[in-house]
Amino acid sequence: MRTIIPLPSRANVIPRADLHSKMSAVLHAGGEIDNAIWGKMRLDCTIQYRTPVPRNAFAFGQIQSMGRPLAENPRTVEAQAGDIIGFDLHQTGHEIDAKPYHENAALFYTLPWKEILCRFVDGEDLPRPVGDWCMVAKDELQTRRLVLASAGSTLHLGVSASSGVATNKGRKTNVKLVAAKLLAFGGHAATASQGAAELGDWALFNPIDGVDLAYTGGRQLTFVRWSELEQLVPDERAGR
């Protein structure tokens, strides 16, 4: 087999659509993830990834190899070869035929480190965000309370706020905010947020900047960069 090595701040990622298929089965059955779900790659699965796709297309992958940090920007990321990761399929760089380089993979993606959303760790219930990414849980009631706090009647509107509440008078505006609870920080996000935010605080951001993952137990997780969060409401001021 030939050897191919990613250059600085890039990873070569084998798509793991088989994990997406397994996750779908777990979600449908209402079960929990266990270590077995990250087992040997299956090539015969019901879900297939295709590119290009619109943004906000969460995908599973396995890092085959990692490049080195850039000399002018030596920051690293909390991921290594072999890790199962999550990423937005929309953000992949190139799609390369993997047959000359890998025994069991048909293709691999080149992915900038900055686009790795999270990694999955055996025995842990939730994924860990990495780098500049935060993991949050959107909350419809808090979106209405915090974005439309002066109009109590809006709490009873039948329209879902899960995709954000418009913040100007344009009827077709994309200028929206959604509220979400901060669940976890990636390494760089933890450093940047130190002294400014804590887990459990409420963040406001435009939902177009998030990447969503339907998770076990009916949970909806969203990954958003620390730099894309627009407002912060500390937990004690959020009405809880």
C-alpha positions in Angstrom: 0.0 0.0 0.0 1.1 3.5 -0.7 1.5 6.1 2.1 -0.1 9.5 2.0 0.5 12.1 4.8 -1.6 15.2 5.4 0.3 18.4 5.7 0.0 21.1 8.4 -3.3 21.5 10.2 -5.1 18.9 8.1 -6.5 15.4 8.8 -7.3 12.6 6.5 -10.6 11.2 7.5 -12.3 8.0 6.5 -16.1 8.4 6.4 -17.9 6.2 8.8 -21.5 6.1 7.5 -21.8 2.7 9.1 -21.7 4.5 12.5 -24.4 6.8 11.4 -26.5 3.8 10.5 -25.8 2.2 13.9 -26.7 5.5 15.6 -30.0 5.6 13.7 -30.9 2.1 15.0 -29.9 3.1 18.6 -32.1 6.3 18.4 -35.0 4.4 17.0 -34.8 1.8 19.7 -34.3 4.4 22.4 -31.2 2.8 23.7 -27.8 4.1 24.7 -24.4 4.0 23.0 -22.0 1.4 24.3 -18.5 0.5 23.3 -19.6 -2.0 20.7 -21.1 0.7 18.5 -17.6 1.9 17.6 -16.5 -1.6 16.4 -15.1 -2.8 13.1 -16.1 -0.8 10.0 -18.9 -2.2 8.0 -19.0 -1.4 4.3 -22.5 -2.6 3.8 -24.7 -0.1 5.5 -28.0 1.6 4.7 -26.6 5.2 5.0 -24.1 6.6 2.5 -22.4 10.0 2.5 -22.4 12.0 -0.7 -20.7 15.3 -1.3 -21.4 18.2 -1.9 -24.1 18.7 0.6 -25.7 21.8 2.3 -24.2 23.0 5.5 -25.3 21.5 8.8 -24.8 17.9 7.7 -23.3 16.1 10.7 -21.2 13.1 9.7 -19.1 10.5 11.5 -15.5 9.8 10.5 -12.4 8.1 11.7 -9.1 9.9 11.6 -6.6 7.9 9.5 -3.7 10.4 9.9 -3.0 13.8 11.3 -0.7 16.5 9.9 1.5 18.7 12.1 0.7 22.1 13.3 1.5 25.2 11.2 4.8 26.7 12.1 3.3 30.2 12.4 0.3 28.8 14.4 1.5 25.9 16.6 -1.9 25.2 18.2 -2.9 21.6 18.3 -6.3 19.9 18.5 -7.5 17.2 20.9 -7.7 14.4 18.3 -5.4 11.8 17.0 -5.2 9.0 14.4 -7.8 6.3 15.1 -10.3 8.6 16.9 -14.0 8.6 15.9 -15.0 12.2 15.2 -17.9 14.3 14.2 -17.7 16.9 11.4 -19.9 18.9 9.0 -19.8 17.0 5.7 -20.3 20.4 4.0 -16.8 21.5 5.2 -14.8 18.6 3.8 -11.9 19.7 1.5 -11.2 17.0 -1.1 -12.5 13.5 -1.7 -9.7 11.1 -2.6 -9.8 7.5 -3.8 -8.5 5.6 -0.8 -7.9 2.2 -2.5 -4.1 2.8 -3.0 -3.7 3.8 0.7 -6.2 1.8 2.8 -7.3 -1.8 2.9 -10.9 -1.3 3.9 -11.9 2.2 2.8 -13.1 3.3 -0.6 -12.4 7.0 -0.1 -11.2 9.5 2.4 -11.8 13.2 3.0 -9.2 15.9 3.6 -10.4 18.0 6.6 -8.9 21.1 8.2 -8.4 20.7 11.9 -10.7 23.6 12.6 -13.6 21.7 11.2 -13.4 18.7 13.6 -16.4 19.3 15.8 -16.0 16.6 18.4 -14.6 13.1 19.2 -16.3 10.1 20.7 -14.7 8.3 23.6 -15.5 4.7 24.6 -17.5 4.6 27.8 -18.6 8.3 27.8 -22.2 9.2 27.3 -21.6 12.4 25.4 -19.1 13.4 22.7 -16.3 15.8 23.6 -16.1 19.1 21.6 -12.6 19.9 20.4 -10.7 23.0 19.5 -12.8 26.2 19.2 -16.1 24.3 19.3 -18.7 24.4 22.1 -21.4 21.8 22.7 -24.7 23.2 23.5 -28.4 22.2 23.9 -31.0 24.4 22.3 -33.9 25.3 24.5 -37.2 26.6 22.9 -38.6 28.1 26.1 -35.4 29.9 27.0 -35.2 31.2 23.4 -38.5 32.9 23.9 -37.7 34.1 27.4 -34.3 35.5 26.6 -34.8 36.9 23.1 -38.4 38.1 23.6 -38.2 38.7 27.3 -40.4 41.8 27.4 -43.4 40.1 25.7 -44.7 37.5 28.1 -47.4 36.5 25.7 -44.9 35.2 23.2 -44.2 32.3 25.6 -47.4 30.7 24.4 -47.0 31.1 20.7 -47.6 27.9 18.8 -44.7 28.5 16.4 -41.6 26.5 17.2 -38.5 28.6 18.2 -36.1 25.7 17.7 -34.7 27.3 14.6 -34.3 30.7 16.1 -36.4 33.8 16.7 -36.2 36.6 14.2 -34.7 39.8 15.8 -35.9 42.4 13.3 -39.1 43.1 11.5 -38.2 41.4 8.2 -40.7 38.7 7.6 -38.2 36.6 5.7 -35.1 37.6 7.6 -32.2 35.2 8.3 -31.3 37.4 11.3 -32.2 35.1 14.1 -31.1 34.1 17.6 -31.6 30.9 19.5 -30.8 30.2 23.1 -28.8 27.1 24.2 -27.2 25.9 27.4 -23.5 25.5 27.4 -22.7 21.8 28.0 -18.9 21.5 27.2 -16.0 23.4 25.7 -13.3 22.3 23.4 -9.7 23.0 24.5 -9.3 26.3 22.8 -12.8 27.4 23.6 -12.3 26.6 27.3 -9.2 28.9 27.3 -11.0 31.7 25.4 -14.1 31.5 27.6 -12.2 31.5 30.9 -13.6 34.1 33.2 -16.4 35.0 30.7 -18.6 31.9 30.6 -19.3 28.7 32.6 -21.0 25.5 31.9 -24.7 25.9 32.4 -24.8 29.5 31.2 -27.1 30.4 28.3 -25.6 31.5 25.0 -27.4 33.2 22.1 -26.3 32.6 18.5 -27.6 32.5 15.0 -28.7 28.9 14.4 -27.2 29.0 10.9 -23.8 28.8 12.6 -24.5 25.6 14.4 -24.1 21.9 13.4 -26.9 19.7 14.9 -26.7 16.0 16.0 -29.8 14.0 16.9 -28.5 11.9 19.8 -29.6 9.1 22.1 -32.4 9.6 24.6 -34.2 12.1 22.4 -31.4 14.7 23.0 -30.5 17.3 20.4 -26.9 18.4 20.5 -25.5 21.4 18.6 -21.9 22.4 18.0 -21.0 26.0 17.5 -17.7 27.9 17.6 -17.0 30.1 20.6 -16.4 33.0 18.3 -19.8 32.5 16.8 -21.7 33.0 20.1 -23.2 36.4 20.1 -24.6 37.0 23.6 -24.2 35.3 27.0 -26.8 35.2 29.9 -25.2 33.8 33.1 -27.4 31.0 34.5 -28.6 32.9 37.6 -30.1 35.6 35.3 -31.8 33.1 33.0 -34.8 32.5 35.2 -33.6 29.2 36.7 
